[in-house]
Amino acid sequence: MPKGFSLIETLVVVGMLALLASVSMVVGVQAFSRSSVKDDRDLLVGVLQKARSEAMHDVCTTEGCVGPSAFGVHINSREIVLFEGTSYNPQDSHSESFVAESAATHFSGTSNIVFAATSGDAASTSITVSNGTEVVSTVTIGTLGQISWSY
């Protein structure tokens, strides 16, 4: 009696392993992409919380600033900018810029959110965070400045 495996049996097992490996790679890449975009969503939420906190606590970072100041966040497709005042000025050297880590991350929705001085109130709005093909999360800002997000 011959011992061992036939060529057909070996090819079937190798084919099944290759199929299993390709499916797990697709799932792994998608999970990594979502995780990276969620990290960028957390960055956005952190910058929004910082802007609200600074507006509520009378922080003044610019020269010649007197009294409480509003703070805001300017958002474009991949960059988040924390600024002082009621409007975004790209030439302001006191603005802090944060860039999304994942090249797949895209922010869409309102481009400027301003938190009022001392109260932290803001206009109600939402920002969608996506990885280019699907929406990963939505960040919502309420009229009283509440910041919430979906997973």
HELIX and SHEET records of a PDB file:
HELIX    1   1 LEU A    7  MET A   56  1                                  50    
SHEET    1   A 4 GLU A  96  VAL A  99  0                                        
SHEET    2   A 4 GLU A  79  GLU A  84 -1                                        
SHEET    3   A 4 PHE A  71  ILE A  75 -1                                        
SHEET    4   A 4 ASN A 112  PHE A 115 -1                                        
SHEET    1   B 4 HIS A 106  GLY A 109  0                                        
SHEET    2   B 4 THR A 125  SER A 130 -1                                        
SHEET    3   B 4 VAL A 135  ILE A 141 -1                                        
SHEET    4   B 4 ILE A 147  TRP A 149 -1                                        
END                                                                             
